[in-house]
Amino acid sequence: MKKLYFLAVTLMMGGISLAQTTVYSASTAADFAAGAVIDVDGDASAWIVINLLDTDGAGTAFGSSYDAQGEVLLSESWNGAPLTPDNWWASPAIDLSNITSAELSWGRAAADPAWPAENYSVYAVAAADLTAAVTAFQSATPVYTETIQTGDEWLVRTADISALDGEGSVFIGIRHHDVTDQFVIIVDDITVTGTENTSGVLEANLNLNSYPNPASEVLNIAVAEPMNSVTVVGMDGRTVISSSVSGTTATLNVVALSPGVYYYTVETEKGNVLRNSFVKK
């Protein structure tokens, strides 16, 4: 099992407990499969998941210094012939509505020491769902871009994504592009951390309440001011409920939802946008 990171640092400021926590982590085949692969150049060579450890235990995939990473994302710029990739991997939706000082980190390497110049960029955007995120990626400025200079060298990179603090639906994009005739790039341990308000919710959400949580049949939502609409999205960023409502309470039928974590957004008549999450059991 791959090592997971969880940092818990408690700060006492004005009676509010703040903790540094891992909001999202992708480091296994299952984690990567929960994201989306987009082959923009259409050459049928996209991001794939491989295990750097041979399944028979007899050796390693590349014999590299970082084979212990195990399951990783991999994209090619050469496979018997030169390739010119424009390959994207996009994360599921990440909830930063209760997070400040958000930071993104990942590990990367170019496999061949003789052909290391793999070029890649990393993006972070707020979007309602994956379709909207893919569109947003096209015009977004990368939070990090790099042409790798040294092969067989595992390095961890970080990027400040605090501009997205408070957003309820954030997507991370990893793009392999503007390179040809090198070999492969490997990415792993994609992690988002931040400072969490463990008192419950951010100030914008203080008047928002939902119950029962976990919910099995209905979710009741109560707000201090009249509502206009409620939207519920899943971990994949797809909208599963969108409803016009009125008054300060609303009841959503969640029977048809699959078990898991969901995020909901309430827009009030005054234009306030409140966000929170619930568990469907």
HURA-V721668 format. One record per backbone hydrogen bond with DSSP energy under -0.5 kcal/mol. CO is the residue of the C=O (numbers start at 1). NH is the residue of the N-H. If there is no record, write none. Layout:
co={CO	CO}
nh={NH	NH}
This chain:
co={7	9	9	11	11	13	16	16	17	18	19	19	21	21	24	26	28	29	30	31	32	36	38	38	39	44	48	48	50	50	52	52	54	59	64	66	67	70	72	73	74	75	77	77	81	83	86	86	87	88	89	90	94	94	96	96	98	99	100	102	103	104	105	106	107	108	109	110	111	112	116	118	119	120	121	122	122	123	125	129	130	131	132	133	134	135	136	136	137	144	146	146	153	155	157	159	159	161	162	164	167	169	170	171	172	173	173	174	175	175	176	183	183	184	185	186	187	188	189	190	191	192	192	193	194	194	195	196	196	197	202	203	205	207	209	211	215	217	217	219	220	221	222	226	228	229	230	231	232	232	233	234	235	238	241	243	247	248	250	252	252	254	260	262	263	264	265	266	266	267	267	268	272	272	274	276	278	279	279	279	280}
nh={9	11	20	13	18	16	13	18	198	11	21	196	23	194	192	190	32	33	34	34	35	90	40	88	42	46	50	74	52	72	54	61	57	54	67	69	70	52	50	187	48	185	83	181	79	181	40	41	176	38	174	36	96	170	99	166	197	166	195	161	193	159	191	157	188	155	186	152	113	115	118	148	177	146	175	143	144	173	171	133	134	135	136	137	138	139	139	140	140	122	120	148	155	108	106	104	161	164	165	167	96	127	94	125	91	123	175	89	121	177	87	77	78	111	75	109	73	107	191	26	105	23	24	103	21	196	100	19	198	200	205	206	208	224	222	220	281	254	255	252	211	250	209	269	245	267	243	265	240	241	263	237	93	234	232	230	227	223	221	219	254	257	280	278	233	276	231	268	274	228	229	271	268	274	266	264	262	214	215	281	260}
